[in-house]
Amino acid sequence: MYEEDKKAIIKAALEIKEYGLIQMSGGNVSVRKPNGDIIVTPSGMPYEPMQPEDVLVLNKAGEVIEGTLRPSVDTIALVYIYDHLSEVNAIIHTHQPYATAAGLIDDKLPACCTTLCNVTLGEVSVAPYSNPASLNMGIQTVEYLNGKRAVILKHHGVVTVGGTLKEALYAAVYMEDAAKCYLTAKAAGEVAMMTDDEVFQAVEVFKDYGQKH
Ligand SMILES: [Zn+2]
């Protein structure tokens, strides 16, 4: 069941690894179907050999309804996020180093680059520390998303969300690029921020980005 979704999840997981957003078998990728079913990567399995049958299908409550492996250890947090944010249909969790580093020096990754605003819809908040694989990780994510598509989990990593898997993937990849730019600038001097109007324009222009299907 959900063969195409499972293939898309594995492809996205390989991409976040290729971009250096995770190492080894870290992080997870999941999508939520209109009927509430959640499709999620397994716990602690490298992504390269992963096959569609390794990807788990869970019901709305997070119980496995297809698959033999253990689902991601963060499943309890993922279920909470899906349960509380009806507009979210995809979640990516990474340990991307630059965005995580930005969360160690401030309580937000500020709106400093158009690429960040394009994909996260503005500055990204840093949620206080929560244990990985805990319900609190989900609660903190929901509380600190603030209508954006990303949150930095202090001392841990990043959660990005989207109405589609592509939105969550773009948020993770471009946010890392922007965080790298921000930290480089900060190391050299005072960082210039975008105005609210510039942020608004950056969000708007990206809504029409890419090819029409
Ligand atoms: Zn993690």
Residues whose N, C-alpha, C, O or C-beta is under 5 A from the ligand:
A	BS01	ZN	P132 G157
